[in-house]
Amino acid sequence: MLKPAMKDAQAGVEATVLAALAGVAMPVADAMRYAVTGGKGLRGFLVVEGARLHGVADALPAAAAIECLHAYSLVHDDMPCMDDDALRRGQPTVHVKWDEATAVLAGDALQALAFELLGQADVTDAARVELMISLAVASGVRGMVGGQALDIAAESATAPLTLAEITTLQAGKTGALITWSAMAGPRMAQADTAALKTFGVALGLAFQIADDVLDVEGDAATVGKAVGKDNDAGKATFVSLLGLDAAKRRATDLVQEACDALDVYGSDAETLREAARFVITRDK
């Protein structure tokens, strides 16, 4: 049930982005198309499923928006001035395939496209404004960018981060966009967001712990990007702070917390529960 649902959501997202870029024949547009294809599409899927639970018929503009925003963050994160990665999703990163200037511009344009797409969402004006403002907050200095800045600062810190500090960091860097994705459906319907906020926060943290585990146990060919970099850099992670087994248990507990938050939706939310379990069993 989960795999076809995620595949359908990602196909819809990619089609929406390609349609938005139709007729734009520039290297930067080619780089944008490249950046949004081939991923898991988890965030877009969360938007689509949350919308379905609240009777929203067309969630693809919002789903495509969050995938554009996420893709922009990866394009910039992979650059030499940040994490300096040559592989993403098993393919050359954008700055490697094109050049650094194209990567910067592609990321900038993907961020702009995200808000252009949100502006096309078939929802009330009030819901559209809330979606835009909340995504700006989740992606900015109080969310993803702020978390990334803390991560970079930690590399030159005199002491490793504590568990509380790394939890705060990752709640921004990774968790903010996942939580926004989970809450987008009820926001579009102007319904109560509490249950899906709890779901999203727990899921975002579980996702990051799973990433830390993959950095230790995974291999580059399967994961699709370099592994072991955090350990080589001496960075504090959930694995380094908790130990491998305890980190896995913490991720499992968070998935249960996420699933419990969906009780208000009954069996209608089973695909979201499957997605939560998938987050800590994936191999890339």
PLY file of the C-alpha trace (Angstrom):
ply
format ascii 1.0
element vertex 284
property float x
property float y
property float z
element edge 283
property int vertex1
property int vertex2
end_header
0.00 0.00 0.00
2.80 2.43 0.91
5.08 1.89 -2.10
2.43 2.55 -4.79
1.11 5.55 -2.82
4.60 7.06 -2.56
5.30 6.30 -6.22
2.05 7.96 -7.31
2.72 11.02 -5.16
6.26 11.41 -6.49
5.10 10.97 -10.10
2.51 13.69 -9.53
5.09 15.98 -7.95
7.57 15.52 -10.78
4.87 16.11 -13.40
3.80 19.29 -11.61
7.35 20.63 -11.48
8.06 19.71 -15.11
4.87 21.47 -16.18
5.89 24.57 -14.24
9.24 24.59 -16.04
7.88 23.71 -19.48
9.46 25.74 -22.25
12.34 27.01 -20.11
15.44 25.94 -22.04
18.35 26.95 -19.82
21.03 24.95 -17.99
19.71 26.22 -14.66
16.23 24.86 -15.49
17.78 21.54 -16.50
19.55 21.46 -13.15
16.26 22.15 -11.37
14.54 19.27 -13.16
17.48 17.01 -12.30
17.37 17.98 -8.62
13.70 17.07 -8.09
13.78 13.66 -9.77
14.82 10.30 -8.40
14.21 10.82 -4.69
11.89 9.09 -2.23
9.44 11.99 -2.29
8.59 11.43 1.38
7.68 15.04 2.10
5.41 15.36 -0.91
3.78 12.06 -0.02
3.09 13.31 3.53
1.37 16.37 2.05
-0.79 14.22 -0.25
-1.76 11.76 2.48
-2.52 14.46 5.04
-4.68 16.21 2.47
-6.52 12.98 1.66
-7.35 12.52 5.35
-8.99 15.96 5.32
-10.87 15.69 2.04
-8.58 17.97 0.01
-8.85 16.85 -3.61
-5.72 18.34 -5.18
-2.66 18.57 -2.97
-0.06 18.37 -5.75
0.86 22.09 -5.84
1.70 21.98 -2.13
3.40 18.58 -2.46
5.50 19.85 -5.36
6.31 23.00 -3.40
7.84 21.12 -0.47
9.82 18.84 -2.78
11.22 21.90 -4.59
12.14 23.45 -1.26
13.76 20.22 -0.09
15.62 19.81 -3.39
17.00 23.35 -3.11
18.30 22.56 0.37
20.08 19.43 -0.90
21.62 21.21 -3.88
23.12 23.86 -1.61
24.00 21.40 1.17
26.05 19.29 -1.27
28.24 22.21 -2.36
31.93 22.52 -1.40
31.23 25.38 1.01
28.80 23.17 2.95
29.04 19.35 3.10
31.06 19.00 -0.13
29.37 15.86 -1.50
29.86 14.50 -5.00
26.98 12.00 -4.90
23.27 12.40 -4.23
20.74 9.63 -4.91
23.52 7.67 -6.56
24.10 10.41 -9.15
26.56 13.31 -9.41
25.45 16.28 -7.36
24.30 19.39 -9.23
27.52 21.36 -8.75
29.51 18.37 -10.04
27.28 17.72 -13.05
27.11 21.43 -13.95
29.14 23.92 -11.89
28.91 25.80 -8.61
27.26 28.90 -10.04
24.54 26.82 -11.71
23.99 24.93 -8.45
23.54 28.15 -6.48
21.10 29.54 -9.03
19.19 26.26 -9.37
18.73 26.15 -5.60
17.61 29.78 -5.52
15.13 29.18 -8.33
13.75 25.99 -6.73
13.04 27.95 -3.55
11.22 30.62 -5.54
9.30 27.97 -7.49
8.13 26.42 -4.22
6.26 29.59 -3.29
5.00 30.07 -6.85
3.45 26.59 -6.67
1.93 27.22 -3.24
0.29 30.30 -4.70
-1.53 27.99 -7.14
-3.00 25.74 -4.44
-6.77 25.39 -4.80
-7.60 26.39 -1.23
-9.04 29.44 0.49
-7.00 32.63 0.56
-6.54 32.24 4.31
-5.23 28.68 3.93
-2.89 29.72 1.11
-1.40 32.51 3.23
-0.95 30.16 6.18
0.80 27.59 3.96
3.18 30.22 2.61
4.03 31.82 5.94
4.48 28.49 7.71
6.77 27.19 4.94
8.83 30.38 5.08
9.28 29.87 8.84
10.03 26.15 8.52
12.64 26.72 5.84
14.28 29.83 7.28
16.48 30.81 10.20
13.95 29.43 12.71
13.83 26.11 10.87
15.95 24.36 8.25
18.50 27.12 7.57
18.93 27.77 11.28
19.51 24.08 11.90
22.06 23.93 9.08
23.85 26.96 10.52
24.06 25.27 13.93
25.41 22.14 12.24
28.16 24.09 10.50
29.04 25.96 13.71
29.33 22.64 15.56
32.15 21.56 13.25
34.45 24.18 14.76
33.09 24.11 18.31
35.51 23.35 21.14
33.24 20.65 22.57
30.84 18.17 20.93
27.14 18.97 21.04
25.04 17.53 23.82
22.03 15.33 23.13
19.68 18.26 23.82
21.65 20.51 21.46
21.73 18.02 18.63
18.01 17.36 19.07
17.33 21.09 18.71
19.65 21.32 15.70
18.03 18.42 13.87
14.51 19.60 14.70
15.35 22.53 12.45
17.68 21.06 9.85
15.67 17.91 9.12
12.51 17.99 11.18
11.04 21.36 10.24
10.22 20.48 6.62
8.92 17.03 7.57
6.64 18.56 10.21
5.42 21.18 7.73
4.64 18.40 5.24
2.64 16.47 7.80
0.65 19.57 8.78
-0.03 20.82 5.25
-3.16 18.71 4.75
-5.09 20.03 7.74
-3.81 23.52 7.00
-5.27 23.29 3.48
-8.58 22.18 4.98
-8.29 24.70 7.83
-8.69 21.84 10.27
-6.99 20.97 13.56
-3.26 20.37 13.03
-2.39 18.99 16.49
-2.32 15.27 15.69
-0.28 15.62 12.52
2.07 18.08 14.19
2.85 15.47 16.85
3.22 12.87 14.09
5.55 15.10 12.07
7.81 16.11 14.95
8.32 12.49 16.01
8.77 11.34 12.43
11.33 14.04 11.66
13.50 13.07 14.61
13.19 9.36 13.80
14.20 10.13 10.20
17.38 11.89 11.33
18.32 9.11 13.75
17.85 6.62 10.89
20.15 8.80 8.76
22.79 8.71 11.49
22.48 4.92 11.65
22.85 4.67 7.87
25.97 6.82 8.05
27.46 4.07 10.24
25.95 0.90 8.79
25.16 1.82 5.18
27.32 1.71 2.08
27.57 4.45 -0.51
26.30 2.27 -3.36
23.03 1.57 -1.55
22.59 4.85 0.31
23.38 6.86 -2.82
25.72 9.29 -1.09
28.95 9.21 0.89
28.76 7.51 4.28
30.95 7.70 7.38
31.58 11.42 6.94
30.17 12.41 10.32
32.41 9.96 12.15
35.45 11.01 10.12
34.75 14.65 10.97
34.26 13.84 14.65
30.73 15.27 14.61
28.29 14.47 17.38
25.35 12.41 16.14
22.58 10.44 17.80
24.69 7.32 17.28
27.85 8.82 18.78
25.92 10.15 21.78
23.56 7.25 22.43
25.37 4.30 20.90
24.10 2.35 17.90
21.63 0.09 19.69
20.18 2.84 21.88
19.82 5.13 18.86
17.86 2.42 17.05
15.61 1.94 20.09
15.01 5.68 20.30
14.02 5.76 16.64
11.62 2.85 17.18
10.04 4.63 20.16
9.60 7.79 18.09
7.88 5.84 15.31
5.47 4.42 17.87
4.83 7.93 19.15
4.14 9.08 15.60
1.75 6.19 14.97
-0.08 6.76 18.26
-0.72 10.37 17.25
-2.73 9.09 14.29
-5.30 7.27 16.46
-7.79 10.09 15.86
-7.89 9.08 12.17
-8.39 5.35 12.79
-7.65 2.97 9.94
-7.75 5.82 7.39
-4.21 6.73 8.45
-2.69 3.28 7.98
-0.59 4.39 5.01
0.92 7.14 7.14
1.72 4.56 9.82
3.45 2.48 7.17
5.44 5.57 6.17
6.57 6.06 9.76
7.78 2.47 9.96
9.49 2.82 6.58
11.55 5.78 7.81
13.59 3.58 10.18
13.77 0.48 7.97
14.87 2.16 4.72
18.34 1.48 3.40
18.88 4.87 1.74
0 1
1 2
2 3
3 4
4 5
5 6
6 7
7 8
8 9
9 10
10 11
11 12
12 13
13 14
14 15
15 16
16 17
17 18
18 19
19 20
20 21
21 22
22 23
23 24
24 25
25 26
26 27
27 28
28 29
29 30
30 31
31 32
32 33
33 34
34 35
35 36
36 37
37 38
38 39
39 40
40 41
41 42
42 43
43 44
44 45
45 46
46 47
47 48
48 49
49 50
50 51
51 52
52 53
53 54
54 55
55 56
56 57
57 58
58 59
59 60
60 61
61 62
62 63
63 64
64 65
65 66
66 67
67 68
68 69
69 70
70 71
71 72
72 73
73 74
74 75
75 76
76 77
77 78
78 79
79 80
80 81
81 82
82 83
83 84
84 85
85 86
86 87
87 88
88 89
89 90
90 91
91 92
92 93
93 94
94 95
95 96
96 97
97 98
98 99
99 100
100 101
101 102
102 103
103 104
104 105
105 106
106 107
107 108
108 109
109 110
110 111
111 112
112 113
113 114
114 115
115 116
116 117
117 118
118 119
119 120
120 121
121 122
122 123
123 124
124 125
125 126
126 127
127 128
128 129
129 130
130 131
131 132
132 133
133 134
134 135
135 136
136 137
137 138
138 139
139 140
140 141
141 142
142 143
143 144
144 145
145 146
146 147
147 148
148 149
149 150
150 151
151 152
152 153
153 154
154 155
155 156
156 157
157 158
158 159
159 160
160 161
161 162
162 163
163 164
164 165
165 166
166 167
167 168
168 169
169 170
170 171
171 172
172 173
173 174
174 175
175 176
176 177
177 178
178 179
179 180
180 181
181 182
182 183
183 184
184 185
185 186
186 187
187 188
188 189
189 190
190 191
191 192
192 193
193 194
194 195
195 196
196 197
197 198
198 199
199 200
200 201
201 202
202 203
203 204
204 205
205 206
206 207
207 208
208 209
209 210
210 211
211 212
212 213
213 214
214 215
215 216
216 217
217 218
218 219
219 220
220 221
221 222
222 223
223 224
224 225
225 226
226 227
227 228
228 229
229 230
230 231
231 232
232 233
233 234
234 235
235 236
236 237
237 238
238 239
239 240
240 241
241 242
242 243
243 244
244 245
245 246
246 247
247 248
248 249
249 250
250 251
251 252
252 253
253 254
254 255
255 256
256 257
257 258
258 259
259 260
260 261
261 262
262 263
263 264
264 265
265 266
266 267
267 268
268 269
269 270
270 271
271 272
272 273
273 274
274 275
275 276
276 277
277 278
278 279
279 280
280 281
281 282
282 283
